[in-house]
Amino acid sequence: MAHQDIDRVVEIEQQSFPTSWRRDAYERELLNANARYLVAKIGVAIVAYGGMWAIADEAHITTLAVDPEHRGRGIGERLLVALLEAAQDMGATRVVLEVRESNAIARALYGKYGFEAVAHMRGYYPDTGEDALVMWLNPLRLAAPAAAKGDADEGER
């Protein structure tokens, strides 16, 4: 992700989540040496984005979303793999994320790549009061998943 990508990222963000990050949040993230934010494109059009932080041996996926018009094509899955590769390149040996409990598509994708639900956080999302599941991939491994059961192309926070 580059600064010129932020406006489009914010558009996808607003289509994907009840409460979206503002432009200045992404501007700050792009300056964070411990963060990696990626975009997925079809041609020159940004259709998805994702981000994470890596500190010491732990990565935290902060956000991942696909434009609603491009969901169901495997873009979210490819972006997840790219984030896991970036985490590994940054020295992470494990990855954590939070996901809305109701987001079965995202949960299935994360499970496909070995993430396990390790905690339940009541009322985690202040915009809706929805609960979150904390999911860990420990250890971080990039082996191909055993079965292709869905594609988390919804907003995935």
Secondary structure by P-SEA (a helix, b strand, c coil): ccccaaaaaaaaaaacccccccaaaaaaaaacccbbbbbbbccccccccccccccccccccccccccccccccaaaaaaaaaaaaaaaaacccbbbbcccccaaaaaaaaaaaccccccccccccccccbbbbbbbccccccccccccccccccccc
